Amino acid sequence: MLGIDTCLAEVMSIPGALDAMLVDHTSGMAVACSSTSVVDAERSAAALTEALRATTDGLARTCPGEVVRIDDMLVTTDKGHHLFRPLETVFEGPLVIYVHLDLERSNLALARHRLRSISSQLTT
């Protein structure tokens, strides 16, 4: 099982990773943050949690009667990719791994694969 610091180090080793954060999905608080730029971790964590909640709620409304479970979520902007990986953990509550990837230097398939692997090591 990976520790939180090791988890973030692994996420930041993904080619093109600029920022990484582990967020408590229930409270919207940053559990840990690793960044190459100046980021307000607490405000960012709260905003990322709201984006994930809004997406989950929107999907639940478009698919009534179905259980909505997001494996990962990708948002692409003009300057980068933002990848979210929600996970159930043995910690206090559900966590989300977030990574901001450089648009030009990242490989989305590799990043998704690595996040899946890292998240499975964090939750076992």
Kinemage of the C-alpha trace (Angstrom):
@kinemage 1
@onewidth
@group {chain A} dominant
@subgroup {mainchain}
@vectorlist {calphas} color= white
{ca met a 1} P 0.000 0.000 0.000
{ca leu a 2} L 1.322 3.414 -0.960
{ca gly a 3} L 1.502 6.250 1.540
{ca ile a 4} L 0.116 9.647 0.645
{ca asp a 5} L 3.511 11.259 0.012
{ca thr a 6} L 4.647 8.341 -2.136
{ca cys a 7} L 1.356 8.477 -4.024
{ca leu a 8} L 1.865 12.146 -4.909
{ca ala a 9} L 5.489 11.504 -5.887
{ca glu a 10} L 4.315 8.724 -8.224
{ca val a 11} L 1.657 11.001 -9.745
{ca met a 12} L 4.203 13.783 -10.272
{ca ser a 13} L 6.488 11.296 -12.046
{ca ile a 14} L 3.902 10.916 -14.820
{ca pro a 15} L 5.405 12.587 -17.910
{ca gly a 16} L 4.016 16.102 -18.276
{ca ala a 17} L 2.596 16.332 -14.722
{ca leu a 18} L 2.516 19.922 -13.477
{ca asp a 19} L 0.401 19.693 -10.329
{ca ala a 20} L -1.038 16.880 -8.261
{ca met a 21} L -3.415 16.866 -5.351
{ca leu a 22} L -5.134 14.351 -3.143
{ca val a 23} L -8.554 15.705 -2.157
{ca asp a 24} L -11.083 14.526 0.426
{ca his a 25} L -14.195 14.249 -1.732
{ca thr a 26} L -16.583 14.598 1.207
{ca ser a 27} L -15.209 17.822 2.683
{ca gly a 28} L -13.496 19.294 -0.374
{ca met a 29} L -10.274 19.728 1.605
{ca ala a 30} L -6.803 19.139 0.200
{ca val a 31} L -5.189 16.151 1.929
{ca ala a 32} L -1.853 16.663 0.162
{ca cys a 33} L -0.554 18.780 -2.695
{ca ser a 34} L 2.493 18.769 -4.948
{ca ser a 35} L 2.919 21.589 -7.409
{ca thr a 36} L 5.429 23.132 -9.777
{ca ser a 37} L 3.438 26.388 -9.719
{ca val a 38} L 1.920 28.518 -7.008
{ca val a 39} L -1.546 27.134 -6.242
{ca asp a 40} L -4.057 27.874 -3.480
{ca ala a 41} L -4.571 24.226 -2.574
{ca glu a 42} L -7.604 24.689 -0.337
{ca arg a 43} L -9.589 26.776 -2.836
{ca ser a 44} L -8.542 24.525 -5.709
{ca ala a 45} L -9.528 21.369 -3.814
{ca ala a 46} L -12.964 22.806 -3.010
{ca ala a 47} L -13.515 23.846 -6.637
{ca leu a 48} L -12.366 20.474 -8.000
{ca thr a 49} L -14.714 18.686 -5.612
{ca glu a 50} L -17.615 20.836 -6.791
{ca ala a 51} L -16.783 20.089 -10.450
{ca leu a 52} L -16.793 16.356 -9.744
{ca arg a 53} L -20.048 16.584 -7.759
{ca ala a 54} L -21.717 18.607 -10.521
{ca thr a 55} L -20.661 16.029 -13.108
{ca thr a 56} L -21.920 13.148 -10.978
{ca asp a 57} L -25.234 14.920 -10.336
{ca gly a 58} L -25.634 15.764 -14.016
{ca leu a 59} L -25.017 12.165 -15.054
{ca ala a 60} L -27.438 10.901 -12.405
{ca arg a 61} L -30.149 13.182 -13.796
{ca thr a 62} L -29.559 12.091 -17.385
{ca cys a 63} L -29.514 8.411 -16.419
{ca pro a 64} L -32.316 8.073 -13.828
{ca gly a 65} L -32.419 4.735 -12.066
{ca glu a 66} L -28.790 3.941 -12.892
{ca val a 67} L -25.922 3.967 -10.440
{ca val a 68} L -23.386 6.589 -11.525
{ca arg a 69} L -19.791 5.730 -10.697
{ca ile a 70} L -17.026 7.744 -12.319
{ca asp a 71} L -13.772 5.862 -12.918
{ca asp a 72} L -11.969 8.960 -14.099
{ca met a 73} L -12.802 12.351 -15.520
{ca leu a 74} L -10.872 14.404 -18.044
{ca val a 75} L -11.163 18.113 -18.739
{ca thr a 76} L -9.001 19.610 -21.472
{ca thr a 77} L -8.303 23.328 -21.593
{ca asp a 78} L -6.155 25.354 -23.967
{ca lys a 79} L -3.141 24.919 -21.677
{ca gly a 80} L -3.496 21.431 -20.250
{ca his a 81} L -5.353 18.297 -19.336
{ca his a 82} L -6.964 17.924 -15.901
{ca leu a 83} L -7.456 14.323 -14.849
{ca phe a 84} L -9.518 13.258 -11.810
{ca arg a 85} L -9.526 9.746 -10.342
{ca pro a 86} L -12.079 9.192 -7.543
{ca leu a 87} L -11.355 6.279 -5.238
{ca glu a 88} L -12.704 4.568 -2.172
{ca thr a 89} L -9.997 4.215 0.427
{ca val a 90} L -9.308 2.793 3.850
{ca phe a 91} L -8.823 6.380 5.035
{ca glu a 92} L -11.559 8.541 6.539
{ca gly a 93} L -13.592 8.871 3.360
{ca pro a 94} L -13.556 8.930 -0.415
{ca leu a 95} L -10.545 10.592 -1.988
{ca val a 96} L -9.859 12.013 -5.432
{ca ile a 97} L -6.477 12.042 -7.113
{ca tyr a 98} L -6.153 15.098 -9.344
{ca val a 99} L -3.341 15.766 -11.783
{ca his a 100} L -2.811 18.717 -14.117
{ca leu a 101} L -0.877 17.673 -17.211
{ca asp a 102} L 1.004 19.796 -19.719
{ca leu a 103} L -0.895 19.796 -23.005
{ca glu a 104} L 2.195 19.332 -25.178
{ca arg a 105} L 4.311 16.988 -23.049
{ca ser a 106} L 1.735 14.555 -21.701
{ca asn a 107} L 0.319 11.308 -22.993
{ca leu a 108} L -3.273 10.846 -21.825
{ca ala a 109} L -3.355 7.090 -22.297
{ca leu a 110} L -0.187 6.684 -20.250
{ca ala a 111} L -1.425 9.121 -17.581
{ca arg a 112} L -4.750 7.278 -17.202
{ca his a 113} L -2.952 3.941 -17.008
{ca arg a 114} L -0.497 5.234 -14.387
{ca leu a 115} L -3.283 6.818 -12.299
{ca arg a 116} L -5.224 3.549 -12.365
{ca ser a 117} L -2.134 1.696 -11.162
{ca ile a 118} L -1.288 4.276 -8.481
{ca ser a 119} L -4.869 4.355 -7.201
{ca ser a 120} L -4.995 0.574 -6.902
{ca gln a 121} L -1.767 0.622 -4.880
{ca leu a 122} L -3.159 3.359 -2.635
{ca thr a 123} L -6.386 1.505 -1.888
{ca thr a 124} L -4.996 -2.008 -1.281
